[in-house]
Amino acid sequence: MLPRYYEFYNPVKVLSGDHALENLPYEMAHLSASRPILLTNQQLVEVGLTRILESALRGSELVIAAQFTEIPPDSSVHVVNAAGRVFREAGCDSIIALGGGSVIDTAKGLRVLIGQETDDIMQYMGADIVKPARRVPFAVIPTTAGTGSEATLVAVIAHPERQVKMEFVSHHLLPDLAVLDPRLTRSLPPRITASTGMDALVHAIESYTSVQRNPLSDAYAWAAIELIRDHLPRAVANGHDTEARLAMANAALMAGAAFSNAMVGLVHAIGHAVGAICRVAHGDAMAILLPHVMEYNLDLVHERYGRLLLALAGPELYAATPAPERGQQAIAVVRAFSQRLHEACGLPLRLRDVGVTDDVLPAIARTAINDGALLLNPKEAGLDDVLQILRQAL
Amino acid sequence: MRWLKALLLRILLWFLGRGICACARLDSRAAAEVAGWAEGQGLCLQIAPTGPAMALTKSDGRLRFLGLRAEPAADLVIQFKHPEGALPVFLGRQSIAQAYAQRRMTMKGDLTFAMSVVRVMLITEAYLFPGLITRRIMQRVPEREVSAARVYLSTLLTA
């Protein structure tokens, strides 16, 4: 059934596959960009990913005018401001982000800073209030296959002094280009491959059942789930499986496009809080919490989960499962999928496996109920509900 | 008809704003939420492009209705993009979550604070709207701790 009203926006041009990076100069030239700042982090420089980019750009008219690598795992307003100073001093005209979630969030913050011609991005915190005075061409080259940030309208940037995580939601944060080149995720260790891949799976499942879901976001979510089902175990087993790596990069982008237009739900609300309070890696928290939140939501979205069984498990199991049991069976398939990844690379299955203890659960629950993702979960959840889910996941 | 809708929205915003303040005084859950807000923290609800607005702020430990006016510098500014997107929410035909899902509004400020504001609004709606309406737009209608008549009286008489 169609929603009475919905919006969908995904203007990102996707360059996917062999030598995708080599097409970047051509595409940037079409965006009238010639002097980009490259945002990345030191670790990615050390493993040689920036060298792959430099090699791809060699001989082109695209000149990296400045490189900014001081980006920690949790980006902050100070990092964005520092990148802004480098951008302005070097006379840059565009942004290339090479990295994972934190690098891409920093780049989105930088785009707001430069686009709004401001020194304080704090005033643009919120949903749908960015109206850029200047258009800054922006390309993203993801080095993990999970966040989908290359196709989302969201950025989270910390303000340490005010002790807030500033959330920016705006269509103007979406990049112009997303470059999915399997060379860039090849060196990702199996454990991180599994964790980030599960993040993408959660994006897809939560957007498929979100209050904001729509037919277009459903299509992206569905395609992402099928790709993850078939390729995540392969990418974990063999990082040099180029086909699996590329499929996962596509899946992450599609799941990102789905959640950018349908948003996420309770798994993310609790997962953000677990990450903030216990420093648990985002993908690990997602993988652990997913089946527990699905159990919680089941009575209200039984039919939606039932449909997802086809994407999660394929036609044989779907056809063999009576309709009333498909929702519960979908959760069982998710559990079995996580278990398989646990056996392959040690993906954690319980919160206690990642250092969460019983005494911090109330604090996590209090933080979770203030997360905006909760608003769009198909089933309302209060403090006690979140606490119960956390105890089950512990 | 436009002026009529604008007038209706002014009346509904007036009731909602003062009703939220009344609930913050009379309902323990709303009071607990507001107790967590910083002194001077406030919100503004407005209808674009030039529609009515109302503002609230916490002052001397109490939530106060500042009147039917815009406060662009408020910590949280929720702006409906159009009166047609706002009316279903204020008439109890659509939940605030559904309106957000349909991107009927923009939010300027800390979205964490917005969640607390939404919870207070839901409690207020449970008093201001009859059960028939709230059951349609909420999965769990907050139980009334005091009578709706008392909240209405406080809404009308005390700002």
HADDOCK unambig.tbl for C-alpha pairs under 7 A between the chains (distance, minus, plus):
assign (segid A and resid 5 and name CA) (segid B and resid 102 and name CA) 6.21 0.50 0.50
assign (segid A and resid 6 and name CA) (segid B and resid 102 and name CA) 5.44 0.50 0.50
assign (segid A and resid 124 and name CA) (segid B and resid 108 and name CA) 6.97 0.50 0.50
assign (segid A and resid 125 and name CA) (segid B and resid 108 and name CA) 6.09 0.50 0.50
assign (segid A and resid 125 and name CA) (segid B and resid 109 and name CA) 5.27 0.50 0.50
assign (segid A and resid 125 and name CA) (segid B and resid 110 and name CA) 6.58 0.50 0.50
assign (segid A and resid 126 and name CA) (segid B and resid 107 and name CA) 5.19 0.50 0.50
assign (segid A and resid 126 and name CA) (segid B and resid 108 and name CA) 4.41 0.50 0.50
assign (segid A and resid 126 and name CA) (segid B and resid 109 and name CA) 4.93 0.50 0.50
assign (segid A and resid 126 and name CA) (segid B and resid 110 and name CA) 6.24 0.50 0.50
assign (segid A and resid 126 and name CA) (segid B and resid 111 and name CA) 6.24 0.50 0.50
assign (segid A and resid 127 and name CA) (segid B and resid 106 and name CA) 5.36 0.50 0.50
assign (segid A and resid 127 and name CA) (segid B and resid 107 and name CA) 4.79 0.50 0.50
assign (segid A and resid 127 and name CA) (segid B and resid 108 and name CA) 6.25 0.50 0.50
assign (segid A and resid 128 and name CA) (segid B and resid 106 and name CA) 5.21 0.50 0.50
assign (segid A and resid 128 and name CA) (segid B and resid 107 and name CA) 6.81 0.50 0.50
assign (segid A and resid 129 and name CA) (segid B and resid 106 and name CA) 6.36 0.50 0.50
assign (segid A and resid 129 and name CA) (segid B and resid 108 and name CA) 6.46 0.50 0.50
assign (segid A and resid 166 and name CA) (segid B and resid 110 and name CA) 6.81 0.50 0.50
assign (segid A and resid 167 and name CA) (segid B and resid 111 and name CA) 6.88 0.50 0.50
assign (segid A and resid 211 and name CA) (segid B and resid 101 and name CA) 6.45 0.50 0.50
assign (segid A and resid 212 and name CA) (segid B and resid 101 and name CA) 4.64 0.50 0.50
assign (segid A and resid 212 and name CA) (segid B and resid 102 and name CA) 6.73 0.50 0.50
assign (segid A and resid 370 and name CA) (segid B and resid 112 and name CA) 5.08 0.50 0.50
assign (segid A and resid 370 and name CA) (segid B and resid 115 and name CA) 5.27 0.50 0.50
assign (segid A and resid 370 and name CA) (segid B and resid 116 and name CA) 6.67 0.50 0.50
assign (segid A and resid 371 and name CA) (segid B and resid 112 and name CA) 5.87 0.50 0.50
assign (segid A and resid 371 and name CA) (segid B and resid 115 and name CA) 6.93 0.50 0.50
assign (segid A and resid 372 and name CA) (segid B and resid 111 and name CA) 6.31 0.50 0.50
assign (segid A and resid 372 and name CA) (segid B and resid 112 and name CA) 6.60 0.50 0.50
assign (segid A and resid 372 and name CA) (segid B and resid 115 and name CA) 6.37 0.50 0.50
assign (segid A and resid 375 and name CA) (segid B and resid 97 and name CA) 5.78 0.50 0.50
assign (segid A and resid 376 and name CA) (segid B and resid 97 and name CA) 6.50 0.50 0.50
assign (segid A and resid 376 and name CA) (segid B and resid 101 and name CA) 6.91 0.50 0.50
assign (segid A and resid 380 and name CA) (segid B and resid 139 and name CA) 6.74 0.50 0.50
